[in-house]
Amino acid sequence: MIHSKKLEETMLWQIYLEKANLSGKRCDWVKDVYEAAAEYLADIRLTFQNYTLHDGTHILNVLDAMGGLLGIRSGNYRLENQNC
């Protein structure tokens, strides 16, 4: 399994950028949400000490797994709202 080190390396992000209008604000918003979630999840162990690796790495692993599930069919998908 691929282990991306940053969002831009994941298949899902690459597919998203390919299908989205790169000049729009939506792409920036999605990236901001990812970064905020990664920062928030870094603190999850302060409350839930038994949780392991629920941080930015976990998010990237989930995105990699989802991209792996899409596989070669990734070209068959489309964004509902093309105005990224």
PyMOL commands that set and color helices and strands:
alter all, ss='L'
color gray80, all
select helices_A, chain A and resi 7-9+11-19+26-41+44-47+56-76
alter helices_A, ss='H'
color red, helices_A
deselect
rebuild
show_as cartoon
